[in-house]
Amino acid sequence: MEITMPLTRKAYRAAILHSIADPAEVGIEASYEYFEDGLLVIDNGQISALGHASDLLPTLPADIDVTHYQDALITPGLIDTHIHLPQTGMVGAYGEQLLDWLNTYTFPCESQFADKAHAEEVADIFIKELLRNGTTTALVFGSVHPQSVNAFFEAAEKLDLRMIAGKVMMDRNAPDYLTDTAESGYQESKALIERWHGKGRLHYAVTPRFAPTSTPQQLALAGQLLGEYPDLYMQTHISENKQEVEWVKELFPERNGYLDVYDHYK
């Protein structure tokens, strides 16, 4: 017996702005649409129509639920291209120099993500805060623990969000309680890729934290993952302060610069 679910339809009326093409390819003026008095129609949670309210309203049932936001602008969700799940609880921590800040505040906070229950609790808060602030897609750093990424993707999957995330790879120059090895970082990342990459709207990013906390062997294996799965993303850090840049020169004297370290192991 076939069961037909009733259609849930809502409409939102406001000024509406959305992107329709890459401005680098078509120019600014052709890259977006703006409706001063627009209407966005949602059927069962998915957009079914968008345009001028004067054009769309006559085509809809008279009893449709229309929410009118006067003096407001509706836009697509924001995209955050760099954010750390494990740092949710330390937002606003004292702004010391980068390396001192990592050791004093960040690494102890990230160590808590060895506990899957803690990771799940923070992932729930993290996603709710993203959505509360209009962010619907993000490129997310987990901790070194695979369970941090599993907790995040499990929470994102329930809401059918488009999210990109990865387990931090970090096998040196960090506390022993927060390091993996070149091989374990590779294997754990590979397992996460197999489980999550391309599942629904989720994608995986190979995530060496930054050059100083990965050995050449680990960076080589990170590059190997990118070769094995060509549609992966990659995220890391680069040149956040002068002390860090000098440190990279000492660790990789054979490279032409900080960016060349990553380029060499791609």
CYANA upper distance limits for C-alpha pairs under 8 A (distance plus 0.5 A):
  7 LEU  CA     43 ASP  CA      7.24
  7 LEU  CA     44 ASN  CA      6.75
  8 THR  CA     42 ILE  CA      8.50
  8 THR  CA     43 ASP  CA      6.18
  8 THR  CA     44 ASN  CA      5.47
  8 THR  CA     45 GLY  CA      8.35
  9 ARG  CA     41 VAL  CA      7.69
  9 ARG  CA     42 ILE  CA      6.08
  9 ARG  CA     43 ASP  CA      5.04
  9 ARG  CA     44 ASN  CA      6.81
  9 ARG  CA     64 ILE  CA      7.45
  9 ARG  CA     65 ASP  CA      7.85
 10 LYS  CA     41 VAL  CA      6.39
 10 LYS  CA     42 ILE  CA      5.74
 10 LYS  CA     43 ASP  CA      7.22
 10 LYS  CA     64 ILE  CA      6.90
 10 LYS  CA     65 ASP  CA      5.69
 10 LYS  CA     66 VAL  CA      6.62
 10 LYS  CA     67 THR  CA      8.42
 11 ALA  CA     39 LEU  CA      7.07
 11 ALA  CA     40 LEU  CA      5.95
 11 ALA  CA     41 VAL  CA      4.82
 11 ALA  CA     42 ILE  CA      6.50
 11 ALA  CA     64 ILE  CA      7.82
 11 ALA  CA     65 ASP  CA      6.72
 11 ALA  CA     66 VAL  CA      5.15
 11 ALA  CA     67 THR  CA      6.79
 12 TYR  CA     39 LEU  CA      6.09
 12 TYR  CA     40 LEU  CA      5.59
 12 TYR  CA     41 VAL  CA      7.01
 12 TYR  CA     66 VAL  CA      6.07
 12 TYR  CA     67 THR  CA      5.36
 12 TYR  CA     68 HIS  CA      6.43
 12 TYR  CA     69 TYR  CA      7.91
 13 ARG  CA     37 ASP  CA      7.47
 13 ARG  CA     38 GLY  CA      6.12
 13 ARG  CA     39 LEU  CA      5.03
 13 ARG  CA     40 LEU  CA      6.98
 13 ARG  CA     53 ALA  CA      7.49
 13 ARG  CA     66 VAL  CA      7.39
 13 ARG  CA     67 THR  CA      6.61
 13 ARG  CA     68 HIS  CA      5.13
 13 ARG  CA     69 TYR  CA      6.52
 13 ARG  CA     70 GLN  CA      8.45
 14 ALA  CA     36 GLU  CA      7.88
 14 ALA  CA     37 ASP  CA      6.08
 14 ALA  CA     38 GLY  CA      5.85
 14 ALA  CA     39 LEU  CA      7.05
 14 ALA  CA     68 HIS  CA      6.72
 14 ALA  CA     69 TYR  CA      5.67
 14 ALA  CA     70 GLN  CA      6.56
 14 ALA  CA     71 ASP  CA      7.84
 14 ALA  CA     72 ALA  CA      6.46
 14 ALA  CA     73 LEU  CA      6.52
 14 ALA  CA     74 ILE  CA      7.05
 15 ALA  CA     34 TYR  CA      7.95
 15 ALA  CA     35 PHE  CA      6.10
 15 ALA  CA     36 GLU  CA      5.08
 15 ALA  CA     37 ASP  CA      5.48
 15 ALA  CA     38 GLY  CA      5.78
 15 ALA  CA     71 ASP  CA      8.17
 15 ALA  CA     72 ALA  CA      6.76
 15 ALA  CA     73 LEU  CA      5.27
 15 ALA  CA     74 ILE  CA      6.67
 16 ILE  CA     34 TYR  CA      6.20
 16 ILE  CA     35 PHE  CA      5.62
 16 ILE  CA     36 GLU  CA      7.10
 16 ILE  CA     37 ASP  CA      7.81
 16 ILE  CA     38 GLY  CA      6.04
 16 ILE  CA     39 LEU  CA      8.07
 16 ILE  CA     73 LEU  CA      6.07
 16 ILE  CA     74 ILE  CA      5.22
 16 ILE  CA     75 THR  CA      6.54
 17 LEU  CA     32 TYR  CA      7.66
 17 LEU  CA     33 GLU  CA      6.34
 17 LEU  CA     34 TYR  CA      5.02
 17 LEU  CA     35 PHE  CA      7.02
 17 LEU  CA     73 LEU  CA      7.70
 17 LEU  CA     74 ILE  CA      6.86
 17 LEU  CA     75 THR  CA      5.73
 17 LEU  CA     76 PRO  CA      8.24
 18 HIS  CA     32 TYR  CA      6.15
 18 HIS  CA     33 GLU  CA      6.10
 18 HIS  CA     34 TYR  CA      7.22
 18 HIS  CA     75 THR  CA      6.24
 18 HIS  CA     76 PRO  CA      6.63
 19 SER  CA     31 SER  CA      6.37
 19 SER  CA     32 TYR  CA      4.73
 19 SER  CA     33 GLU  CA      6.92
 20 ILE  CA     30 ALA  CA      8.49
 20 ILE  CA     31 SER  CA      5.89
 20 ILE  CA     32 TYR  CA      5.63
 20 ILE  CA     33 GLU  CA      7.45
 21 ALA  CA     25 GLU  CA      8.20
 21 ALA  CA     26 VAL  CA      7.44
 21 ALA  CA     30 ALA  CA      7.82
 21 ALA  CA     31 SER  CA      5.06
 21 ALA  CA     32 TYR  CA      7.29
 22 ASP  CA     26 VAL  CA      6.80
 22 ASP  CA     27 GLY  CA      8.13
 22 ASP  CA     31 SER  CA      6.40
 23 PRO  CA     27 GLY  CA      4.93
 23 PRO  CA     28 ILE  CA      5.36
 23 PRO  CA     29 GLU  CA      8.36
 23 PRO  CA     30 ALA  CA      7.73
 23 PRO  CA     31 SER  CA      5.58
 24 ALA  CA     28 ILE  CA      8.19
 26 VAL  CA     30 ALA  CA      6.38
 26 VAL  CA     31 SER  CA      6.79
 27 GLY  CA     31 SER  CA      6.76
 28 ILE  CA     32 TYR  CA      7.88
 35 PHE  CA     51 GLY  CA      7.22
 35 PHE  CA     52 HIS  CA      6.45
 36 GLU  CA     52 HIS  CA      8.30
 37 ASP  CA     52 HIS  CA      6.52
 37 ASP  CA     53 ALA  CA      6.41
 37 ASP  CA     54 SER  CA      8.47
 38 GLY  CA     50 LEU  CA      7.85
 38 GLY  CA     51 GLY  CA      6.06
 38 GLY  CA     52 HIS  CA      4.96
 38 GLY  CA     53 ALA  CA      5.30
 39 LEU  CA     49 ALA  CA      8.40
 39 LEU  CA     50 LEU  CA      6.26
 39 LEU  CA     51 GLY  CA      6.12
 39 LEU  CA     52 HIS  CA      6.39
 39 LEU  CA     53 ALA  CA      5.25
 39 LEU  CA     56 LEU  CA      7.54
 39 LEU  CA     57 LEU  CA      8.41
 40 LEU  CA     47 ILE  CA      7.63
 40 LEU  CA     48 SER  CA      8.45
 40 LEU  CA     49 ALA  CA      6.53
 40 LEU  CA     50 LEU  CA      5.24
 40 LEU  CA     51 GLY  CA      7.47
 41 VAL  CA     47 ILE  CA      6.34
 41 VAL  CA     48 SER  CA      6.16
 41 VAL  CA     49 ALA  CA      5.53
 41 VAL  CA     50 LEU  CA      6.82
 42 ILE  CA     46 GLN  CA      5.76
 42 ILE  CA     47 ILE  CA      5.01
 42 ILE  CA     48 SER  CA      6.12
 42 ILE  CA     49 ALA  CA      7.76
 43 ASP  CA     47 ILE  CA      6.78
 43 ASP  CA     48 SER  CA      6.51
 50 LEU  CA     56 LEU  CA      8.40
 51 GLY  CA     55 ASP  CA      7.58
 51 GLY  CA     56 LEU  CA      7.19
 52 HIS  CA     56 LEU  CA      6.86
 53 ALA  CA     57 LEU  CA      6.15
 54 SER  CA     58 PRO  CA      7.80
 55 ASP  CA     59 THR  CA      8.10
 56 LEU  CA     60 LEU  CA      7.29
 60 LEU  CA     64 ILE  CA      7.45
 69 TYR  CA     73 LEU  CA      8.47
 77 GLY  CA    134 GLY  CA      6.04
 77 GLY  CA    135 THR  CA      5.86
 77 GLY  CA    136 THR  CA      5.58
 77 GLY  CA    137 THR  CA      7.84
 78 LEU  CA    134 GLY  CA      6.34
 78 LEU  CA    135 THR  CA      4.86
 78 LEU  CA    136 THR  CA      6.40
 78 LEU  CA    137 THR  CA      7.21
 79 ILE  CA    135 THR  CA      6.27
 79 ILE  CA    136 THR  CA      6.89
 79 ILE  CA    137 THR  CA      5.34
 79 ILE  CA    138 ALA  CA      6.00
 80 ASP  CA    135 THR  CA      7.27
 80 ASP  CA    137 THR  CA      6.91
 80 ASP  CA    138 ALA  CA      5.02
 80 ASP  CA    139 LEU  CA      6.79
 81 THR  CA    138 ALA  CA      6.14
 81 THR  CA    139 LEU  CA      5.34
 81 THR  CA    140 VAL  CA      8.19
 82 HIS  CA    138 ALA  CA      7.55
 82 HIS  CA    139 LEU  CA      5.87
 82 HIS  CA    140 VAL  CA      6.71
 82 HIS  CA    141 PHE  CA      8.14
 83 ILE  CA    138 ALA  CA      7.75
 83 ILE  CA    139 LEU  CA      6.94
 83 ILE  CA    140 VAL  CA      5.63
 83 ILE  CA    141 PHE  CA      6.75
 84 HIS  CA     88 THR  CA      7.67
 84 HIS  CA    140 VAL  CA      6.11
 84 HIS  CA    141 PHE  CA      5.17
 84 HIS  CA    142 GLY  CA      6.90
 85 LEU  CA    122 VAL  CA      8.14
 85 LEU  CA    123 ALA  CA      7.46
 85 LEU  CA    126 PHE  CA      7.19
 85 LEU  CA    140 VAL  CA      6.94
 85 LEU  CA    141 PHE  CA      6.54
 85 LEU  CA    142 GLY  CA      6.11
 85 LEU  CA    143 SER  CA      8.18
 86 PRO  CA    109 CYS  CA      7.41
 86 PRO  CA    110 GLU  CA      5.82
 86 PRO  CA    113 PHE  CA      7.65
 86 PRO  CA    119 ALA  CA      8.49
 86 PRO  CA    122 VAL  CA      8.17
 86 PRO  CA    141 PHE  CA      8.30
 86 PRO  CA    142 GLY  CA      6.81
 86 PRO  CA    143 SER  CA      6.70
 87 GLN  CA     91 VAL  CA      6.90
 87 GLN  CA    106 THR  CA      7.31
 87 GLN  CA    109 CYS  CA      7.41
 87 GLN  CA    110 GLU  CA      7.53
 88 THR  CA    122 VAL  CA      7.69
 88 THR  CA    126 PHE  CA      7.05
 89 GLY  CA    109 CYS  CA      8.08
 89 GLY  CA    122 VAL  CA      8.49
 90 MET  CA    105 TYR  CA      8.03
 90 MET  CA    106 THR  CA      8.10
 90 MET  CA    109 CYS  CA      7.83
 93 ALA  CA    105 TYR  CA      7.73
 94 TYR  CA    101 TRP  CA      8.27
 95 GLY  CA    101 TRP  CA      7.36
 96 GLU  CA    100 ASP  CA      6.76
 96 GLU  CA    101 TRP  CA      5.73
 97 GLN  CA    101 TRP  CA      6.39
 97 GLN  CA    241 ASN  CA      8.40
 98 LEU  CA    102 LEU  CA      6.68
 98 LEU  CA    240 GLU  CA      8.01
 98 LEU  CA    241 ASN  CA      7.49
 98 LEU  CA    244 GLU  CA      8.30
 99 LEU  CA    103 ASN  CA      6.96
 99 LEU  CA    244 GLU  CA      7.93
100 ASP  CA    104 THR  CA      6.45
101 TRP  CA    105 TYR  CA      6.12
101 TRP  CA    106 THR  CA      7.07
102 LEU  CA    106 THR  CA      5.11
102 LEU  CA    107 PHE  CA      6.25
103 ASN  CA    107 PHE  CA      6.08
103 ASN  CA    108 PRO  CA      7.89
103 ASN  CA    174 ALA  CA      8.36
104 THR  CA    108 PRO  CA      7.63
105 TYR  CA    109 CYS  CA      6.86
106 THR  CA    110 GLU  CA      6.64
107 PHE  CA    111 SER  CA      6.68
107 PHE  CA    174 ALA  CA      8.47
107 PHE  CA    175 PRO  CA      8.11
107 PHE  CA    178 LEU  CA      7.79
108 PRO  CA    112 GLN  CA      7.74
110 GLU  CA    143 SER  CA      6.53
110 GLU  CA    178 LEU  CA      8.39
111 SER  CA    143 SER  CA      8.40
111 SER  CA    177 TYR  CA      7.52
111 SER  CA    178 LEU  CA      6.76
112 GLN  CA    118 HIS  CA      7.41
112 GLN  CA    119 ALA  CA      8.30
113 PHE  CA    118 HIS  CA      6.64
113 PHE  CA    119 ALA  CA      5.71
113 PHE  CA    143 SER  CA      7.26
113 PHE  CA    145 HIS  CA      7.06
113 PHE  CA    147 GLN  CA      7.86
113 PHE  CA    148 SER  CA      6.43
114 ALA  CA    119 ALA  CA      8.22
114 ALA  CA    145 HIS  CA      6.36
114 ALA  CA    147 GLN  CA      7.55
114 ALA  CA    148 SER  CA      8.05
115 ASP  CA    119 ALA  CA      6.86
115 ASP  CA    147 GLN  CA      8.25
116 LYS  CA    120 GLU  CA      6.60
116 LYS  CA    147 GLN  CA      6.14
116 LYS  CA    148 SER  CA      7.32
116 LYS  CA    151 ALA  CA      7.55
117 ALA  CA    121 GLU  CA      6.75
118 HIS  CA    122 VAL  CA      6.73
119 ALA  CA    123 ALA  CA      6.45
119 ALA  CA    147 GLN  CA      7.58
119 ALA  CA    148 SER  CA      5.80
119 ALA  CA    151 ALA  CA      6.43
119 ALA  CA    152 PHE  CA      8.12
120 GLU  CA    124 ASP  CA      6.77
120 GLU  CA    148 SER  CA      8.09
120 GLU  CA    151 ALA  CA      5.47
120 GLU  CA    152 PHE  CA      7.47
120 GLU  CA    155 ALA  CA      8.23
121 GLU  CA    125 ILE  CA      7.08
122 VAL  CA    126 PHE  CA      6.37
123 ALA  CA    127 ILE  CA      6.60
123 ALA  CA    151 ALA  CA      6.90
123 ALA  CA    152 PHE  CA      5.68
123 ALA  CA    155 ALA  CA      7.26
124 ASP  CA    128 LYS  CA      6.73
124 ASP  CA    152 PHE  CA      8.28
124 ASP  CA    155 ALA  CA      6.97
125 ILE  CA    129 GLU  CA      6.64
126 PHE  CA    130 LEU  CA      6.77
127 ILE  CA    131 LEU  CA      6.71
127 ILE  CA    155 ALA  CA      8.28
127 ILE  CA    156 ALA  CA      7.88
128 LYS  CA    132 ARG  CA      6.47
129 GLU  CA    133 ASN  CA      6.77
130 LEU  CA    134 GLY  CA      6.92
130 LEU  CA    135 THR  CA      5.45
130 LEU  CA    136 THR  CA      7.34
131 LEU  CA    135 THR  CA      5.64
131 LEU  CA    136 THR  CA      6.44
136 THR  CA    161 LEU  CA      7.22
136 THR  CA    162 ARG  CA      7.54
136 THR  CA    163 MET  CA      8.47
137 THR  CA    161 LEU  CA      7.43
137 THR  CA    162 ARG  CA      5.83
137 THR  CA    163 MET  CA      5.71
137 THR  CA    164 ILE  CA      8.19
138 ALA  CA    162 ARG  CA      8.19
138 ALA  CA    163 MET  CA      5.93
138 ALA  CA    164 ILE  CA      6.67
138 ALA  CA    165 ALA  CA      8.47
139 LEU  CA    163 MET  CA      7.04
139 LEU  CA    164 ILE  CA      5.31
139 LEU  CA    165 ALA  CA      6.18
139 LEU  CA    205 ALA  CA      8.46
140 VAL  CA    163 MET  CA      8.19
140 VAL  CA    164 ILE  CA      6.57
140 VAL  CA    165 ALA  CA      4.97
140 VAL  CA    166 GLY  CA      7.24
141 PHE  CA    165 ALA  CA      6.31
141 PHE  CA    166 GLY  CA      6.19
141 PHE  CA    167 LYS  CA      7.13
141 PHE  CA    168 VAL  CA      7.09
141 PHE  CA    207 THR  CA      7.69
142 GLY  CA    148 SER  CA      6.16
142 GLY  CA    149 VAL  CA      6.05
142 GLY  CA    165 ALA  CA      7.27
142 GLY  CA    166 GLY  CA      6.26
142 GLY  CA    167 LYS  CA      5.48
142 GLY  CA    168 VAL  CA      6.45
143 SER  CA    148 SER  CA      6.54
143 SER  CA    149 VAL  CA      8.10
143 SER  CA    167 LYS  CA      6.28
143 SER  CA    168 VAL  CA      5.80
144 VAL  CA    148 SER  CA      8.35
144 VAL  CA    167 LYS  CA      6.01
144 VAL  CA    168 VAL  CA      5.04
144 VAL  CA    169 MET  CA      6.56
144 VAL  CA    170 MET  CA      7.41
144 VAL  CA    178 LEU  CA      6.96
144 VAL  CA    179 THR  CA      7.29
144 VAL  CA    180 ASP  CA      7.51
145 HIS  CA    149 VAL  CA      8.01
145 HIS  CA    167 LYS  CA      7.10
145 HIS  CA    168 VAL  CA      8.10
146 PRO  CA    150 ASN  CA      6.84
146 PRO  CA    167 LYS  CA      6.43
146 PRO  CA    188 GLU  CA      7.12
146 PRO  CA    189 SER  CA      8.18
146 PRO  CA    192 LEU  CA      7.87
147 GLN  CA    151 ALA  CA      6.41
148 SER  CA    152 PHE  CA      6.78
148 SER  CA    167 LYS  CA      7.99
149 VAL  CA    153 PHE  CA      6.55
149 VAL  CA    165 ALA  CA      7.40
149 VAL  CA    166 GLY  CA      6.86
149 VAL  CA    167 LYS  CA      6.57
149 VAL  CA    192 LEU  CA      8.39
150 ASN  CA    154 GLU  CA      6.45
150 ASN  CA    192 LEU  CA      8.17
151 ALA  CA    155 ALA  CA      6.80
152 PHE  CA    156 ALA  CA      6.69
153 PHE  CA    157 GLU  CA      6.35
153 PHE  CA    163 MET  CA      8.29
153 PHE  CA    165 ALA  CA      8.42
153 PHE  CA    196 TRP  CA      7.96
153 PHE  CA    202 LEU  CA      7.83
154 GLU  CA    158 LYS  CA      7.05
155 ALA  CA    159 LEU  CA      7.59
156 ALA  CA    160 ASP  CA      6.71
156 ALA  CA    161 LEU  CA      5.90
156 ALA  CA    162 ARG  CA      8.19
156 ALA  CA    163 MET  CA      7.55
157 GLU  CA    161 LEU  CA      6.75
157 GLU  CA    200 GLY  CA      7.87
157 GLU  CA    201 ARG  CA      8.25
157 GLU  CA    202 LEU  CA      7.93
160 ASP  CA    200 GLY  CA      7.66
160 ASP  CA    201 ARG  CA      7.11
161 LEU  CA    201 ARG  CA      6.73
161 LEU  CA    202 LEU  CA      7.85
162 ARG  CA    201 ARG  CA      5.14
162 ARG  CA    202 LEU  CA      6.00
162 ARG  CA    203 HIS  CA      8.34
163 MET  CA    201 ARG  CA      7.31
163 MET  CA    202 LEU  CA      5.64
163 MET  CA    203 HIS  CA      6.85
164 ILE  CA    202 LEU  CA      6.46
164 ILE  CA    203 HIS  CA      5.18
164 ILE  CA    204 TYR  CA      5.88
164 ILE  CA    205 ALA  CA      6.79
164 ILE  CA    233 TYR  CA      8.37
165 ALA  CA    203 HIS  CA      7.26
165 ALA  CA    204 TYR  CA      5.74
165 ALA  CA    205 ALA  CA      5.87
166 GLY  CA    189 SER  CA      8.03
166 GLY  CA    204 TYR  CA      6.18
166 GLY  CA    205 ALA  CA      5.32
166 GLY  CA    206 VAL  CA      6.24
166 GLY  CA    207 THR  CA      6.03
167 LYS  CA    189 SER  CA      6.95
167 LYS  CA    206 VAL  CA      7.82
167 LYS  CA    207 THR  CA      6.54
168 VAL  CA    206 VAL  CA      8.44
168 VAL  CA    207 THR  CA      5.51
168 VAL  CA    208 PRO  CA      6.10
168 VAL  CA    209 ARG  CA      6.06
169 MET  CA    179 THR  CA      8.31
169 MET  CA    180 ASP  CA      7.34
169 MET  CA    182 ALA  CA      8.45
169 MET  CA    185 GLY  CA      6.01
169 MET  CA    207 THR  CA      6.40
169 MET  CA    208 PRO  CA      4.98
169 MET  CA    209 ARG  CA      6.47
169 MET  CA    214 SER  CA      7.54
169 MET  CA    218 GLN  CA      8.21
170 MET  CA    174 ALA  CA      7.97
170 MET  CA    178 LEU  CA      8.25
170 MET  CA    179 THR  CA      5.84
170 MET  CA    180 ASP  CA      6.37
170 MET  CA    181 THR  CA      7.81
170 MET  CA    185 GLY  CA      8.07
170 MET  CA    208 PRO  CA      6.86
170 MET  CA    209 ARG  CA      6.73
170 MET  CA    213 THR  CA      5.63
170 MET  CA    214 SER  CA      5.67
171 ASP  CA    179 THR  CA      5.44
171 ASP  CA    180 ASP  CA      5.44
171 ASP  CA    181 THR  CA      5.36
171 ASP  CA    182 ALA  CA      6.74
171 ASP  CA    185 GLY  CA      8.44
171 ASP  CA    213 THR  CA      6.59
171 ASP  CA    214 SER  CA      5.81
171 ASP  CA    215 THR  CA      7.07
171 ASP  CA    218 GLN  CA      7.79
172 ARG  CA    179 THR  CA      7.12
172 ARG  CA    212 PRO  CA      8.10
172 ARG  CA    213 THR  CA      5.39
172 ARG  CA    214 SER  CA      6.29
172 ARG  CA    215 THR  CA      7.14
173 ASN  CA    212 PRO  CA      7.30
173 ASN  CA    213 THR  CA      5.68
173 ASN  CA    214 SER  CA      8.44
174 ALA  CA    178 LEU  CA      7.05
174 ALA  CA    179 THR  CA      6.94
174 ALA  CA    213 THR  CA      7.13
175 PRO  CA    179 THR  CA      7.13
180 ASP  CA    184 SER  CA      6.55
180 ASP  CA    185 GLY  CA      6.22
181 THR  CA    185 GLY  CA      6.20
181 THR  CA    218 GLN  CA      7.98
182 ALA  CA    186 TYR  CA      6.79
182 ALA  CA    214 SER  CA      8.47
182 ALA  CA    215 THR  CA      7.95
182 ALA  CA    217 GLN  CA      6.59
182 ALA  CA    218 GLN  CA      4.79
182 ALA  CA    221 LEU  CA      7.58
183 GLU  CA    187 GLN  CA      6.66
183 GLU  CA    218 GLN  CA      7.87
183 GLU  CA    221 LEU  CA      8.29
184 SER  CA    188 GLU  CA      6.34
185 GLY  CA    189 SER  CA      6.47
185 GLY  CA    218 GLN  CA      8.06
186 TYR  CA    190 LYS  CA      6.54
186 TYR  CA    218 GLN  CA      8.12
186 TYR  CA    221 LEU  CA      6.68
186 TYR  CA    222 ALA  CA      7.26
186 TYR  CA    225 LEU  CA      8.02
187 GLN  CA    191 ALA  CA      6.71
188 GLU  CA    192 LEU  CA      6.83
189 SER  CA    193 ILE  CA      6.64
189 SER  CA    206 VAL  CA      7.80
190 LYS  CA    194 GLU  CA      6.70
190 LYS  CA    225 LEU  CA      7.82
191 ALA  CA    195 ARG  CA      6.75
192 LEU  CA    196 TRP  CA      6.41
192 LEU  CA    197 HIS  CA      8.05
192 LEU  CA    204 TYR  CA      8.34
193 ILE  CA    197 HIS  CA      5.47
193 ILE  CA    204 TYR  CA      6.52
195 ARG  CA    199 LYS  CA      8.18
196 TRP  CA    202 LEU  CA      7.01
196 TRP  CA    203 HIS  CA      7.13
196 TRP  CA    204 TYR  CA      7.41
197 HIS  CA    202 LEU  CA      6.48
197 HIS  CA    203 HIS  CA      4.90
197 HIS  CA    204 TYR  CA      5.55
197 HIS  CA    232 LEU  CA      8.33
198 GLY  CA    202 LEU  CA      6.06
198 GLY  CA    203 HIS  CA      5.85
198 GLY  CA    204 TYR  CA      8.38
199 LYS  CA    203 HIS  CA      7.75
203 HIS  CA    232 LEU  CA      7.77
203 HIS  CA    233 TYR  CA      8.16
204 TYR  CA    232 LEU  CA      6.46
204 TYR  CA    233 TYR  CA      6.70
205 ALA  CA    232 LEU  CA      6.33
205 ALA  CA    233 TYR  CA      4.73
205 ALA  CA    234 MET  CA      5.17
205 ALA  CA    235 GLN  CA      6.74
206 VAL  CA    222 ALA  CA      7.07
206 VAL  CA    225 LEU  CA      7.97
206 VAL  CA    226 LEU  CA      7.87
206 VAL  CA    232 LEU  CA      7.65
206 VAL  CA    233 TYR  CA      6.76
206 VAL  CA    234 MET  CA      5.17
206 VAL  CA    235 GLN  CA      6.84
207 THR  CA    222 ALA  CA      8.34
207 THR  CA    234 MET  CA      6.55
207 THR  CA    235 GLN  CA      5.69
207 THR  CA    236 THR  CA      6.30
208 PRO  CA    213 THR  CA      8.35
208 PRO  CA    214 SER  CA      7.24
208 PRO  CA    219 LEU  CA      7.69
208 PRO  CA    222 ALA  CA      7.71
208 PRO  CA    235 GLN  CA      7.69
208 PRO  CA    236 THR  CA      6.19
209 ARG  CA    213 THR  CA      7.13
209 ARG  CA    214 SER  CA      8.02
209 ARG  CA    235 GLN  CA      8.50
209 ARG  CA    236 THR  CA      5.76
209 ARG  CA    237 HIS  CA      7.01
210 PHE  CA    214 SER  CA      7.38
210 PHE  CA    236 THR  CA      5.99
210 PHE  CA    237 HIS  CA      5.58
210 PHE  CA    238 ILE  CA      7.25
211 ALA  CA    215 THR  CA      8.22
211 ALA  CA    219 LEU  CA      8.43
211 ALA  CA    237 HIS  CA      8.38
211 ALA  CA    238 ILE  CA      8.45
211 ALA  CA    248 VAL  CA      7.39
211 ALA  CA    261 VAL  CA      7.84
211 ALA  CA    262 TYR  CA      8.13
212 PRO  CA    247 TRP  CA      7.74
212 PRO  CA    248 VAL  CA      6.57
212 PRO  CA    251 LEU  CA      7.53
214 SER  CA    218 GLN  CA      6.21
214 SER  CA    219 LEU  CA      6.74
215 THR  CA    219 LEU  CA      6.84
216 PRO  CA    220 ALA  CA      6.55
216 PRO  CA    265 TYR  CA      8.49
217 GLN  CA    221 LEU  CA      6.86
218 GLN  CA    222 ALA  CA      6.67
219 LEU  CA    223 GLY  CA      6.74
219 LEU  CA    262 TYR  CA      8.23
219 LEU  CA    265 TYR  CA      6.39
220 ALA  CA    224 GLN  CA      6.71
220 ALA  CA    265 TYR  CA      5.66
220 ALA  CA    266 LYS  CA      7.88
221 LEU  CA    225 LEU  CA      6.81
222 ALA  CA    226 LEU  CA      7.12
222 ALA  CA    265 TYR  CA      8.26
222 ALA  CA    266 LYS  CA      8.14
223 GLY  CA    227 GLY  CA      6.90
223 GLY  CA    265 TYR  CA      6.02
223 GLY  CA    266 LYS  CA      4.96
224 GLN  CA    228 GLU  CA      6.69
224 GLN  CA    266 LYS  CA      8.14
225 LEU  CA    229 TYR  CA      6.60
226 LEU  CA    230 PRO  CA      6.03
226 LEU  CA    231 ASP  CA      8.22
226 LEU  CA    232 LEU  CA      6.75
226 LEU  CA    233 TYR  CA      8.45
226 LEU  CA    234 MET  CA      8.41
226 LEU  CA    266 LYS  CA      7.90
238 ILE  CA    258 TYR  CA      7.58
238 ILE  CA    259 LEU  CA      7.90
239 SER  CA    244 GLU  CA      7.16
239 SER  CA    245 VAL  CA      6.18
239 SER  CA    258 TYR  CA      7.80
240 GLU  CA    244 GLU  CA      7.38
240 GLU  CA    245 VAL  CA      8.23
241 ASN  CA    245 VAL  CA      7.00
242 LYS  CA    246 GLU  CA      6.78
243 GLN  CA    247 TRP  CA      6.71
244 GLU  CA    248 VAL  CA      6.82
245 VAL  CA    249 LYS  CA      6.96
245 VAL  CA    258 TYR  CA      7.49
246 GLU  CA    250 GLU  CA      6.95
247 TRP  CA    251 LEU  CA      6.76
248 VAL  CA    252 PHE  CA      6.37
248 VAL  CA    253 PRO  CA      8.40
248 VAL  CA    258 TYR  CA      7.04
249 LYS  CA    253 PRO  CA      5.75
249 LYS  CA    255 ARG  CA      8.31
249 LYS  CA    257 GLY  CA      7.67
249 LYS  CA    258 TYR  CA      7.86
252 PHE  CA    261 VAL  CA      7.76
255 ARG  CA    260 ASP  CA      6.49
255 ARG  CA    261 VAL  CA      6.49
256 ASN  CA    260 ASP  CA      6.32
256 ASN  CA    261 VAL  CA      8.28
257 GLY  CA    261 VAL  CA      7.18
258 TYR  CA    262 TYR  CA      7.84
259 LEU  CA    263 ASP  CA      6.75
260 ASP  CA    264 HIS  CA      6.31
261 VAL  CA    265 TYR  CA      7.24
262 TYR  CA    266 LYS  CA      6.63
